[in-house]
Each structure stands twice: as C-alpha cells, then as structure tokens.
Amino acid sequence: MKKFFILIFLLILINSFSLKIRAGTYSNIPVSFEENDGKIVGIFSEILNYIAKKEGWNIEYTLLPQNIQMKRLLDGKIDLSFAYGITEERKKFYEYNKVFVMNDWATVYTNLSDKDLNYFSMQNKKVGVMKTDIYYDGPVGIKNILKNFEVKCNFVEYDTYEDIFKALEKKEINFGVVSRLYGVMSQKKYNVNATAMIFNPINLYFLFKKDAPINKKIIPILDKYLFELKNKNDSFYYKIINKYIESTVSNKIPIWIYYIFGFILSVIIILIITVYFMKKIINKKTKDALKQKEEVEAAYEELQAYNEELTANQSELEDLYEFSEKEKEKFKKLLEINSKIPQYINLNDSVFISELLNVSIKILDGNYGIAFKLDNDCLYFLSAFGHEINNFKDLKLKNFFNRLEITKLKNIKRMIKENTPQENKDKINGYILETEYSIIIPFVIEGKTNFIITIDKIKGDFEKDFLEISRALRGFIETLLKVKSQNQEFRSSYTNFANRLAMIAEAHDDITGNHINRVGVLSEFIAQKLNLSNDLIFEIKNFAPLHDVGKIFIPNDILGKKGPLTKDEWEIMKKHTVYARRLLGKNKYFQTALNIALYHHEKYNGNGYPFGIQGEEIPIEAAIVSVVDVYDALRSKRPYKKEMKHEEAMKIIFEGDERTNPSDFNPKILRIFEENSDEIKIIYNYLLKNK
C-alpha cells in the first residue's frame, strides 16, 4: 500500500512539472474540428498530441472562430493556435514554426446551376467569406483577385466555413470561399456545388504570439518532430494524413461516377430496344415502299428543299466553328503567357511589358500596338509593333491618357501627334501608322499607372467581348508586375545579407583589404564573357565575395599568422571551404554562394581540395572564382609577399610556378583571361584606386 501511494505521489509530482500548453483552434474539417463528445480532433491536433505524449506536455484545447483565436493569442489567453498560412501582415504580430504541417488552397462554391462560372460571374453577387481568413483578405485572397479583375461584389463575413455552407444552402449568398479540404469533406451535407475557381495554395503552420517566452520551448521541438516524421514514409504523420484525407477523399469513388455509369447503361438498353423495333418497322416499310413509287417521287422534291436548308445550316455551323477556333487561339496565347511566367519574372518591367505587347495584340485581334512608360506624368515609347518608334525612345510626350479604366478610342495617331513636342510633330507623322480604333490599357500598381499599351486596329471595330478579355489580360499582367516587384525586393534582401556576410568574412581576415570586392567585380566580368544567364551572372557578382566566408570559423591566430603555416594549421585552414555549409547549406537561394565557397579551391586537374573533383564536375561559378582569386592574390600585397604587376601575375597563371600550374584552371576561363587581358588590367587598377 505504501508503494502505491508513493507511485501516485510521483505521478502527481511529474504532472505538476509537465509543460502545460493552451492550444486554440478553429473548425476546419479535417484540419481541426470537434467531435460529438466535445473532443478536438483532426490532423493538427493528433500530430500535436503525438509530440506532447513524447515530450510529456499537457495540452488544453479550445475551439472558437479563427478571428477570436487570433485575438486570444495576442492577449496571452492561449499559447499557440493552428492551422495558418503565412502573410507579411501577420508576421508583424505573430511567428510561425519552421516546418509546415500540410498544404491546402481555396475553392469557390456556389448554389447556382450554371456550370460555366468564373470570377466575372461574381459581379454584383453576394460572396460568403470567413473573417480573418487568408483566402479572404490575404495578398492572393479573393478580395484582391476580384479587385484586380475589376469585379465588384458584396462580401458577407462569417465566423466559420460551416456558416458559409449553411448560408449557401439557404441561398442567403450566391458564392462561398472555403478551404479545399473542408469543401471536399463537407459538401455532401449541403446542397452546394464546387466551381472551377481555385486559388492561393499555401502551407499551414502552428501560430504563436511574436516573441512570447514559451515559443523557445515549443517551436524547436515541434520542428524537430515534424522534420523527422515527414522524412519517414511509414511514420505516424503519414498515417494521420491517410486517416483524414487519403482514405476519405482520394480513394472514394465520387457518387457522380455511379450516376454516369447508370445513365450510360440505361441509354445502351434503350438503344438495343429501339434498334430491335426499328428493324421490324424498316422491314415493313421497305415492303410498302415498293408499292408507293408515286409517293417517293413526290417526297424527292421535299427532300431537295430540306437539302438546301441543311446546306444553309452547315454554313452557319462552319462560321461558328471558325469563331470557336479563334477563341481557342486566344486561349492558347493566354496559356503561353502563363507558361512563360518564370522567365518573365526575371525581366525588367520595361522589357516585360514590351514582350507582352505582341501577345496582347494577337489575343485582342489587333494589327498594331505601342507600349508606353509613364514617368512624372510624361509618356515615353518603350516598344511598338507595326509602328516605327526606334528613333523616338527618348521623346517625351504629354500624358494624353489620365484614366485608370480601359478605354476604346478613335485615331490614336492624332492624339499622339497632338501631344508630341512641336519640333517633332512632322518627324513622327510618318512613323505612326493610321488606325481606326485603339484599345488603351493602363497598368495600375498601388494606385499609380506605370505602363500603358495600345492595341490598334487598321480598319473596323473590335469584337464585342474586347472589354472582358482586356480586363482579364490587365488583371493577369498587373498581378505578374506585383509578383515581379516582390521577387526583386526578396532578391535585394538576400543580396544585402550576402554583402554583410562578406564584410564579416573580410573582418576576420583583414589582410585581404578590398579583395572580396575585386573578386566579385572581376568574376562578373568573366561570367559575362562566357555568356552565362543573367540570373547566374547576378548571383556570381553578389556571391563571389562570399568565397572565403568559412574563414569566420578559423582561429584568428592562424588567419593572421605572418610566417608559413604548419601542416596541422594548414589542414585547419583548408576546412574553411566546408565550414561555409554552416552558414549557407540549408538555403536554396544561396546555392550558387555555397558552390563558390565549397569548390573554389578545387582544380581542373583534380589536385585541389576539399573533395579532389576535376574537370566539368566543378561548378562554373566556382571555376571562375578560382582563377580570379589566384589573380587577385598574386597582385595583392600581403605580409609575406610584395604585390605583382598585371603582366607578372598573368605569366604565373599561364606558365606556372612552384605553387600554380595552368592545368589547375578551366581552359575556357583561361582563354577568356587571355583574350581580355587588357580590360582585366584596367578593371583591377580602377578598383585598386577606388577601394
């Protein structure tokens, strides 16, 4: 009995010291929801329970609407919530764990019977959304999507996805936006239909109040377990995913398959019966026809009349077919834009707009077109199709188009000429062609018009659907421009971070002076001469200075030693290449930087370190920095050597000495060095004077 009480006491003691976590969530089947007995279940809660059991945590759950849980988290009434997508606005007040749990996206549901619904179908309709939902007012939420398409609707806010489906069933609203998984799992309970409108795929995470003390205790452990579970195919994680999603959603045959199968079977039976009776009727009619010659001759004239009518109908059908083919071509052009998004993202905005001008002309059945850039209320020619504007790219025109909406105008040539400076009016007259109608499409980002394109028709008017197609095209291009802007900001932040790392590396090895800057500029020059892609050239320039970033982890007494290094010290020094992984190894945006830092001491003949790889196995970015690094080291003054002239350094690189051999380097890069020797000398001397 005494042992029993001791055991009870120990259990109470352990429980009193276990970490208590208050977890709040919202109803979103199968991510998180409440069973009839009040128990909180779902993918997130079961994974959290699994981790809590392993760690000895005590979890207390509450289920309330998302907007309330987010406020309770800020007020300190709960320690974490789930499941949430990341937005910049949320990151101001909250923080997330690093490893996402699952992904999902939004689907638009409706109670309308029309099957050909799109975003324009929401014009002046009631659209149900969940308060604070990322699919509602997030950066790529339905609110911004409809704004970009210039579609006006009435948003009706609800606390839960379930409330949205109930409102749809009661026809209080026309459309509802819910998560894809909730829709698939719940639509059978309600008389609602999924549309083809899906958007905003996101990863879902645990959410925490920013800088809350408990975060340091929870987040690293959550990420550790999630990383391990997701990397084992037979883990508890995949069993839960299978339990709630795969077995419920993926493996069930949709009910409509059975309806279609039953319908087809019924049709086949009806056809068999019909053929049987028709055969009997035809046999009888064939016998009667032999006796009815006069009736057949009379019917012949009637058949001729039918034939003429059929011919007319065929002509109409052919016209419809041609229209259909034209629509297909427009659709193909839109798909062409979509397929080229990755390469468009890396173009500057002016080139991007010019590229899309030609596609837009084809989609809207125009003949010519012009792209303008708007700057300080003045228009500048960017490019043109049909018109000849190459001699007028620096010409400043008055802004003759101050509207934000898409407009159709007559005689665009007259408007351009009227707003051209007097001294150029006659010159420009012969280069802008005569057109009858033009569509003017302004591209507005954050309330400001940056670019304008005109789609010009030589003769006749545009088709009736031009405005709808123009709006769709404009919304698509404006969205791409925003994405491009965010991408450029993102790249800029990484570049700044790279520069700071390089400065830290230089501070640890201050004898190198302005070495890292020179290596970056000269590496960019070689990369350009090799005709590498613009993206790779950009990364080589910005990441070449990080080639020795691993020296941060090398002791200062070894870095600053004036005499030769011992064998053991040299082995430690060589590790600076692999130490770079500590800073750069887990970020895909630093892959080029990591390649440079890891492999810039590898040699083309295989005699380098740390891995002894050779030839084309060495990434081209590292091979470039390898030669430039040696050139700069030869020309730089060090405590143990004098600086060399350009000609002396080039002689060692091409002829060798006791430490360097021409076979150490990639032959293509050596050829670039040789062919551009004078330019390299000028660049180096300029950088040396302006350090």
HUCOR-V472909 format. One line per field, one symbol per residue. ss: DSSP state (H for helix, E for strand, - for the rest). Layout:
ss=???
This chain:
ss=-HHHHHHHHHHHHHHHH--EEEEEE--E---EEE-----EE-HHHHHHHHHHHHH--EEEEEE--HHHHHHHHH-----EEEEE---HHHH--EEE-----EEEEEEEEE--------HHHH---EEEEE---HHHH----HHHHHHH-----EEEEE--HHHHHHHHH-----EEEEEHHHHHHHHHH---EEEEEEEEEEEEEEEEE-----HHHHHHHHHHHHHHHH-----HHHHHHHHHHHHHHH----HHHHHHHHHHHHHHHHHHHHHHHHHHHHHHHHHHH---HHHHHHHHHHHHHHHHHHHHHHHHHHHHHHHHHHHHHHHHHHHHHHH-HHHHH---HHHHHHHHHHHHHHH----EEEEEEEE--EEEEEEEE----HHH----EE--------EEEE-HHHHHHH---HHHHHHHH-------EEEEEEEEE--EEEEEEEEEE--------HHHHHHHHHHHHHHHHHHHHHHHHHHHHHHHHHHHHHHHHHHH-HHH--HHHHHHHHHHHHHHH----HHHHHHHHHHHHH--HHHHH--HHHH-------HHHHHHHH-HHHH-HHHH---HHHHHHHHHHHH---------------HHH--HHHHHHHHHHHHHHHH--E--E----HHHHHHHHHH------HHH--HHHHHHHHH-HHHHHHHHHHHHH--
